[in-house]
């Protein structure tokens, strides 16, 4: 369980408030999708959860432990993982090596293929591929998701996983999230504008202007979203 308690975040350079006294909890084994208008603070909250940035005030609690001042490496050791909107490319680093690093030791081809297949990649074609410009954005995104799956995390954070990918990759990601939800293996915190991603959620939280606007079960929140909100914030893929 991850809990944000009265979290505030102000931009260090000029003091602009981004997150304003926000309290929110990600329950054990749930998929929590966080949505809301652009610039509302969603991605900032994801970076706070991972320890990429530190809150101005408030506390972050993971399974009863205060991790507010713990850095990103220590949070990773506690079982927290983060998928960036734009995954990094590493010339010379192969997909198999990345998955082995994520697993904390060498894993064989069969094990690597299992995780790559779960995100819709023809595994044998990717094991020895380098994480460089020869891979598309969609391929990189799915490989990054596989690198989180191999870690068996307590909390996996996905910051707009649909950003910059093709419809096929998007469908594979939605299927992967749906499968993870059924398995209940760890918690997922997903930042997304996509209605199909929201359909995989147990609960949906709406964040706007740095505050928690609404939160509840998927079937309670989706009908509340106005047509204006849908036009502004949810890009539905057919």
Secondary structure as UniProt FT lines:
FT   STRAND          2..10
FT   TURN            12..14
FT   STRAND          17..26
FT   TURN            28..29
FT   STRAND          31..35
FT   TURN            38..39
FT   HELIX           42..50
FT   STRAND          57..62
FT   TURN            63..64
FT   STRAND          65..66
FT   TURN            68..69
FT   HELIX           72..77
FT   TURN            78..79
FT   STRAND          80..83
FT   STRAND          90..94
FT   HELIX           95..103
FT   HELIX           109..118
FT   TURN            119..120
FT   HELIX           123..125
FT   TURN            126..128
FT   STRAND          130..131
FT   TURN            133..134
FT   HELIX           137..149
FT   TURN            150..152
FT   STRAND          155..159
FT   TURN            161..164
FT   HELIX           167..183
FT   STRAND          187..191
FT   HELIX           195..198
FT   TURN            199..200
FT   STRAND          203..208
FT   TURN            209..210
FT   STRAND          211..217
FT   HELIX           218..221
FT   HELIX           222..224
FT   HELIX           227..233
//
